[in-house]
């Protein structure tokens, strides 16, 4: 045994438990023995470390299912002039012309370091692949995947931000990225000139997924409504997935335009997505910031209705998407911050709702990125854990407590220690009545 977490409080288990870890894997989850029991009874590791959680909440490592680390921290160079999606793509396209391996690597490292200290143990990163930037982002992320392997799992998505047909040369770059080791093929389904080209974009992405044996993760329907059919493709994707027998291998990010549909149409679409086992990843910080920019009254929230995804049985996660750039000028790569935001804008509240939102950053996200079979706090799972500085499972999102310990495959990779001193001048009369 390498590591033992005593007196841990799990969000879905009554009482306290001890979690034993050896060789990077959870080997036992047992009810905590009384504090008076000797070390032999309580299973103390002979040479490893013992962490007394003292009733603090322990969750599986958080999963960022959708993060653009190659474009992070660009807001200090040039912000979005009008706050729209088109403005963000334009500004970023100009900035990409100056990207180098070194600048992308420096910014990506800064955000990945934040993510780790905030309890994230897996990131699915979406570096741009296009004739502007070439394979710089993919090359850097493939290198960082190896550099960070002991503290963070990094999945690399080859993402055609500028379109495929719209940006000649992109298809060849996508193939090269996948041959070089990219883990996932991405898509930007709406960034083509015609609906027919959008359909071709989807089919090309799925063709590549089948050819290279990788999952697909596409941006889709990122608009306030479905008035432009290029932003109403989720149903098309679901049908294509079923036709190809690719259920469980495709995820869609954003999907904001669906919020404008009547309830019956939303329900029908979500049923199709559930039947196709197509996952949906709302990205609330970006979706809120860029959405509703043309509304001068009744400004829309622009976030997919999460409760309806749950009701339909759609696999769902949430993620930060961007950190301090033209798409999202906020953020610290903190999944608990984003979870609270999603709850606030999604009319989600109370212990049950908040527990389900938190699960979107853990078990739900693990399913989205394809690691659910080795994930969780259970015997045989990878020992990816976070000890939170709270004893209240219902307050995890409300309080966003410090991540006291972050554990990757059985090794503590980050520790946070905070000391707060509160000095109050309490009147003598109150003290005497105490």
N, C-alpha and C positions, 0 to 999 in steps of 0.2 A: 504494500500500500504506500502510495506516494503522498497523498493528501487526504485529510479528513475534515469535513465541515460538520461541526457539531451544532445541535440545537438550531437547525435551519427551519424556517417557516416557508412552506410552499403555498402558492396561491390556491391550489385545488386539493390540498390534503389537510385534514384536521390534525392538530397537535404539532409537535416538533419532530424533526427527523435528523438523522445523521447520514451524510452522503460521503461514501468512500470512493476514492479515485486511485487507479493504478494504470500505468502505461497509457495515460491519456484517455481512459475510458472509465465510466461510472461502473463500479463493481458491486455496490450495495447501496440501498436506500432503506433504512430501518428506523423504527421508532427510537427516539433519543432515550438513552438510559438515564436514570436519576443522576444528579450532579455528584452524589456521594459514591457512585460506583467507581471502582478502580480502573486504571487505564486498560488492563487486560480485558476486563469485561466490556469496556466501551470501544474496544478495537482501535486503540491508538497506533498509528504507524510507527514502526521501529526507527526508521530514519527520516520519514517525511515530516511534513508540517501539519499542525493541527490549528484550524481556525474555529474559534468559538463564535458562532453567529449570534448567540445570545438572543434568539428569537427574531432576528432580522430576516426579512424576506429574501429568498433566493429564487431567481428566475433563470431560465435558459438564456444563453447569449442572445442578445438582440440582433435582428437581421435587417439590414438596409437592402431592400429588394430592388431599389431603383435610384442610382446616384451618379451624377455627372461630375466626377472628381477632376476630369481633364479641364473643365470649364469653370471650376470653382474659383472664388476670390478674385474675379475679374471686375467686380463692381467698382473697385478702387481705381481701375484704369479708365473705364468708360461705362457709365450707367445707361439704362434704357431711357431713351428720350421721351417716350410717350406711354410706357408701361404696358404696351400690347405684345402679343405673341410675335407679330410680324416685326415689331421694333426690336425685340430680344434676338430674334434670328438674324436680323440685319446687323445689329451691333456686334454680335458674337462672330458672325461671318467675317467682318472686317478685322476683329481682333485676332481671329485664327490665323490670319496671314502672317502674323508676327510670332506665332508659336514656335518654340524650339523644344527639343527633348528636355533640356535643362529646366526651362520655365514651367513646362507642364509637370515635370517630376516634382519640383519644389512645391507647387501649389497642391498637387495630389497628396504628397506626403503630409502636408500640414493638415489637410482635412481627414486623412486616414488616421493620423495620430489623435485628432479630436474624437473620431468615431470610436476608437479603441478605448480611450479613457472614459467615454460615455457609455461603455458597456456593449458595444457592437462587436460581434465576433465573426460576422460574414457580411461582405458588401458585394452586391452585383453592380458593377460599374459599367456605364454606357459611354465609352469614348467615341467621339465623332470619327467617321470614316467618309471622306469625300475628296474631290480634287483640290480643295483649298488646303486642307491640313494633311492630306495623305494618310499615312499610317502612324503618324507621330504619337497620337494618343494611345493607340493599340500597343505600339512598341513599348511605350513607357509603362503602361499598365501590366503588360506581360512581365516586364522586369520587376515591377513592384509586387506582382503576385508571388514571385519567388522570394523577394526581399522580406515580405511581411508574413511568410508562411507560418512562422512560429507564433504569431500574435493575432492573425486575421486570415480568414479564407477570402480570396478575392476572385470573383467570377468576372470575366471580361466579355462584354457584349460589343460586337461590331455594329455600330449604330450609324445608319445613313441619314444624318440630320438634314441634309440638303435635298433629299429625294434620291431616287435611283434613275428613272428615265429623265427626270428634270436635270440631272447632273451627270452627263456622259462621262464614263470612266469609273463611276462608283462601283458598278457591279464587279469589275475586275479587282478593285481594291478590297471589296468584301470577300471575294474568294481568297485573295492573298492573306487577309487577316485570319480567316478560318484555317487556311493551311498552316499559318504560323502558330496557331494554338488558341485562338479566341474560343471561348467556351460556349457562347450563345450568339445567334444571329438576331440583330435588332431590325427595327423598321420604323419608318415615320410615315404612316399610311396616308396622311392628308397632304403631305408636301409634294404634290404633283400637280400638273396643270389641268388635268381633266379627270373626271370620275373613272373613265376607262383606264387611265394610267395609274390611278390609285388601286384599282382592282389588280392590275398587272403587278404593281408594287407588292401587294399582299401575296400574290401567287409566287413571285420571285423569292420573297423571303421564305415562304414555306418550302419551295423547291430546294433552296440552300439548306434549310434545316434537315430535310430528308437526305440530301446528298452527303452532308457532312456528319449526320447523326447527332445533331445538337438541338437543344430547345430554341424556341423563338420568343422574343419579347419585344412587342411593338408599341409605339406611341399611337394612340388612336382617338379620334373624335374629340379633339381638344379645341372646343368652341363653346359659345354660350348656348347655341341651339343647333338644330339640324337643317336649317334653311339651305345651307350649302351641302349637297349630298356627299361631298368629300369628307365631311365630318360626321357621317352617320354610317360607319363601316363595321361596327362591332358585330352586327348580325351576319354580315357577309363573311367576316373572319370565322365566326362560329360554324357556319355552314361549310366553309372550306376545310376547317379542321376535321369535322365529322366525315366529310367526303374522303379525306386522305387517311382517316384512322389515326389522327395525331392527338387524340384526347389526352389531356394532362400534360402536354408539352408546350403550351402556348400561354403567354400572359399579355395583357394589355394595360398600358399605363394611361392615366388621365381619365378618358371616357366621360368627360364632363357634359357633353351636349345632351346626353340621355336625361339629365335633370330637367330639361325643358319639355319632355314628352308627357302626354297624359299618363296617369297612373297605370291604366290598362296596357298601354304600349310599353311602358317600362317593364311591367311584370312579364309580358311576353318575351321581351328581349332578354331579360335576366334568366328566364327559363331556358332559352336557347343557349345562353352562355354556360349555364349549369350543366345542361345535357352534353355540351361539347367539352366540359371540364376546362374551359378557358378561364384563367384567373384574371382578376381585376385589381389594379393597384392605384387607388386614389393618391394624389400628391397634393395635399391641401394647401401647403404654403405657396406653391406655384400657382395652383388652380385658382385660389382666391386672389392672388396678386394680379394675375394677368386677365382674369375673367371679368365680365361686366363693364369693360372699359368704354363701351359705346352706349351704355345705358345712362340716361339722364334722370330716370325715375325708376323705382322698384328694381334697384340694382341687384342682379342675380348673384347668388353665392358661387355658382360654378363648381360644385363638388358633387360627385356621384353619390346618390342616396345610399349610404352604407347599410342602414337597417334593412333596406329592401334587398341588398345583396345577400345579407345574412338569411333573410326569410326564403330566398330562392335557392339557397344552398350553393352560391357561387364562392369559390375559393378566393379569399381577399386578404391583402396586406396593405400597408401604407408605407410611405417612405419620404425622405427629405427632398429628393429629386435634385435640387440645386442648392448651393451654399454661396450666398453673397455674390451674385452675378446679375446679368440683365434679366434672367428669368425669375430669380428669387433673390432680392437684395437683403436677405435675412439668413439666420440659421447658424448652428454650431455642430451640425451632424449629430444631433441628440434626438434619438427616437422617442424619448418620453415627452420632449417638448412638442414634437409633431403629433404624437398621440393625443395630447391634451387639446391641441388646436383642432384636430379632427373631431373630437368629442364635442367641443364647444360649437362648431359650425354645423355639426351633423345632428343636433338635437338628441345627443346621446348622454345619458346621465344616470346616476345611481350605481350601486355596486355591480349589478349584473352587466349593464352596458359597458362600464369602464373595464370590467374584467375581459369582455369580448374585444374591446379596442386593444387592450394590452396583448391579447392573444394574436391579434393581427401583426404585431411586431415580433412574435415568437413563433408559435406553431404554425400560424397561417402563412407567415413569410417563409418559413422553412419549406412548407409545401410548394409555395410559388417557385422557389429557386431549386427545388428538387433534392433537398437533403432531409426530408421528413423521416426517412427510415433510420437515420442515425442521430436524431435530434431529440432533445428533451431531457428531463431529469428522471431517468429510469435506467435500470441495469442494462448495460450494453451500448448505451448512447455515448457519443463523444462528450467528454467532460468540458463543455463550454457553458460557463456559469457566470452569473453576476450576483454578488451579495449587495443588497441595497440597504442604505442607512435608514431603515424604517422597520417597525414591527407590525405595520398595518397594511395588509394586502390591498385594501380598498383605497388607500391613499397614494399608491404608486404613481399614478398619472397626475393626481391633484397636487402632490408635493414635489414630484420629480426629485426624489432624494439622491444624495451622493451615491455614486457607484463605489462602495468601499473596497471591493475586490472584483477584478475582472479576470476570469480564468479561461484560458484557451488550451484545449486538449490536456487538461490536468496541470497546467502551469500558470501561476499567477503572473499576469502580464501588466497589470495596472493596479495601483492602490491609491485611494484618496483618503486623506485624513484632514478633517476640518475641526477647528476649535472655535466656538462662539462663546463669548462671555457677555452676559446680559446683566447690567447693573441697574437695579430699580431702587429708588428711594421710597420705601414703604412707610407711611405714617406710623408713629409709635402706637397710636390708638388702635389701628388695625392689627398691629402685632399683638397687642395685649388682649384683643378679642379672639385671636386665633385659637 
